[in-house]
Amino acid sequence: MKLDISRLRTGVEPVDRRYPAEAFAEADDQYRVAGETAFEGTVRRDGRSAVVLTGRVRSILEVPCSRCLEPFTVPVDATVETRFVPPEEFARVTADTVHSGELEEGDVEGADLGLAEYADETIDLAGVMNEQFVLALPMKPLCQQDCLGLCPVCGGNRNRDACECRHEWVDPRFAALAELKDRNKG
């Protein structure tokens, strides 16, 4: 999933790549790519060594529900605009951004957050797309807004089956008092 930029001199070059879900087999444990992933956009030189990648990532992710653990799909349709610089210039470019007055030390507002490195005249599109996948994930993934989750007693999915488990919780700090009350009844 490498994009060769060695022949890119001036102008804008189109980028249109499609990858099957299997190409992301080593993805994060938080999600699984469940459909074809498309990257459509452009790449252009910005100065002598910087390269700007602009485009759109589209895919479908499968994530587990945080309540019932059932997998469900999350669509990804994200725009990307990233400026790539060689590793030897990365530290200088980030330092220049801080010291040019664009950004105060420790301040993230206004930062050029779309800054990354490229090496050997290639851009790693997999890294760009995986970043967008992570950003597309919901903070608390739910298969449906009113998901009932798992039964804490039997572990059954309460969205599918109604269990007969007793869901009464007794505060263990008052267990001795409850025992004393039961003894005094008899």
HUNORTA-V895255 format. One record per residue. N is the residue number from 0. OMEGA is omega in radians with two decimals (none if undefined). Layout:
n=<N | N>
omega=<OMEGA | OMEGA>
//
This chain:
n=<0 | 1 | 2 | 3 | 4 | 5 | 6 | 7 | 8 | 9 | 10 | 11 | 12 | 13 | 14 | 15 | 16 | 17 | 18 | 19 | 20 | 21 | 22 | 23 | 24 | 25 | 26 | 27 | 28 | 29 | 30 | 31 | 32 | 33 | 34 | 35 | 36 | 37 | 38 | 39 | 40 | 41 | 42 | 43 | 44 | 45 | 46 | 47 | 48 | 49 | 50 | 51 | 52 | 53 | 54 | 55 | 56 | 57 | 58 | 59 | 60 | 61 | 62 | 63 | 64 | 65 | 66 | 67 | 68 | 69 | 70 | 71 | 72 | 73 | 74 | 75 | 76 | 77 | 78 | 79 | 80 | 81 | 82 | 83 | 84 | 85 | 86 | 87 | 88 | 89 | 90 | 91 | 92 | 93 | 94 | 95 | 96 | 97 | 98 | 99 | 100 | 101 | 102 | 103 | 104 | 105 | 106 | 107 | 108 | 109 | 110 | 111 | 112 | 113 | 114 | 115 | 116 | 117 | 118 | 119 | 120 | 121 | 122 | 123 | 124 | 125 | 126 | 127 | 128 | 129 | 130 | 131 | 132 | 133 | 134 | 135 | 136 | 137 | 138 | 139 | 140 | 141 | 142 | 143 | 144 | 145 | 146 | 147 | 148 | 149 | 150 | 151 | 152 | 153 | 154 | 155 | 156 | 157 | 158 | 159 | 160 | 161 | 162 | 163 | 164 | 165 | 166 | 167 | 168 | 169 | 170 | 171 | 172 | 173 | 174 | 175 | 176 | 177 | 178 | 179 | 180 | 181 | 182 | 183 | 184 | 185>
omega=<-3.13 | 3.08 | -3.11 | -3.14 | -3.08 | -3.13 | -3.14 | -3.11 | -3.14 | 3.11 | -3.08 | 3.10 | 3.10 | 3.07 | 3.11 | -3.09 | 3.08 | -3.10 | 3.07 | -3.12 | -3.11 | 3.14 | -3.14 | -3.08 | -3.12 | -3.11 | -3.12 | 3.10 | -3.10 | -3.08 | 3.02 | 3.09 | -3.00 | -3.13 | 3.12 | 3.09 | -3.13 | 2.98 | 3.12 | 3.14 | -3.13 | 3.04 | -3.13 | 3.06 | 3.08 | -3.01 | -3.07 | -3.03 | -3.14 | -3.14 | 3.12 | 3.10 | 3.12 | 3.14 | -3.08 | 3.11 | 3.09 | 3.12 | 3.05 | 3.11 | 3.03 | -3.12 | 3.09 | 3.07 | -3.10 | 3.11 | -3.05 | 3.11 | 3.08 | 3.13 | 3.04 | -3.04 | 3.09 | 3.10 | 3.08 | 3.04 | -3.00 | 3.05 | -3.08 | 2.96 | -3.05 | 3.07 | -3.13 | 3.06 | 3.10 | -3.09 | -3.10 | 3.12 | -3.04 | -3.12 | 3.14 | -3.11 | 3.12 | 3.10 | 3.10 | 3.12 | -3.13 | -3.03 | -3.13 | -3.11 | 3.10 | -2.99 | 3.05 | 3.12 | 3.11 | -3.13 | -3.12 | -3.14 | 3.10 | -3.11 | 3.05 | -3.05 | 3.13 | -3.13 | -3.13 | 3.13 | 2.91 | -3.13 | 3.08 | 3.11 | 3.07 | 3.06 | 3.13 | 3.13 | 3.12 | 3.12 | 3.11 | -3.10 | 3.11 | 3.08 | 3.13 | 3.08 | -3.13 | 3.12 | -3.13 | -3.11 | 3.06 | -3.14 | 3.07 | -3.08 | 3.10 | 3.13 | 3.03 | -3.04 | -3.10 | 3.13 | -3.10 | 3.09 | -3.12 | 3.06 | -3.13 | -3.12 | -3.06 | 3.12 | -3.14 | 3.11 | -3.07 | 3.02 | -3.09 | -3.04 | 3.03 | -3.12 | -3.12 | -3.10 | 3.11 | -3.05 | -3.13 | -3.13 | 3.10 | 3.14 | -3.09 | 3.12 | 3.14 | -3.12 | 3.14 | 3.11 | 3.11 | 3.11 | 3.12 | 3.12 | 3.12 | 3.14 | -3.10 | 3.08 | -3.01 | none>
//
